[in-house]
Amino acid sequence: IRVRVPRKYDQSIFPGDEVILGVRPTDVLVDNSDSLATEAPITVFENLGDERRISIDVGNDEFLTLITEDEKRYRQGDHIRLSFRETKTHIFNQSTGERIIGH
């Protein structure tokens, strides 16, 4: 999936650059339906009692799984909007794998 590069990298990333976003599952957020965040269909929803896990297919048999304590229940195929805790993200050069430092 494609997402907007967090603002802290505005001085380090330029149009046309291809990077990889690194973020922990607890720092991926389900945004409200009115936001401009990235929309994606749910592939798997697991209710584990005190937390819920939502998996999104990001292609090539790879999944992005987020963990939420939100009480809302979802089903496969439901669409949600994703955002990230920008201060907790990391960006890597797609070609070299090197971490890019934000300002």
C-alpha angles and dihedrals in degrees: 000000000000122000135176112267109249113261094244087073096051091109094045104043125059134194110284095024112131114213140165121238117221118199136151119245092248091055095057109092136201104231126206119270093252096058126101091233121131113285120219138167119245115245098181132012119191123186106203098174104249093033140025126219120209121190125200123193107237095179138266091062090297126130136202109216122194128189121218136173090204111128094222116117122219137189133215109281096027111132121231134177117239130209133163139225092254095204090058097052129104127199125209132192105252094218102043102023090228118147115249115217118225127212 
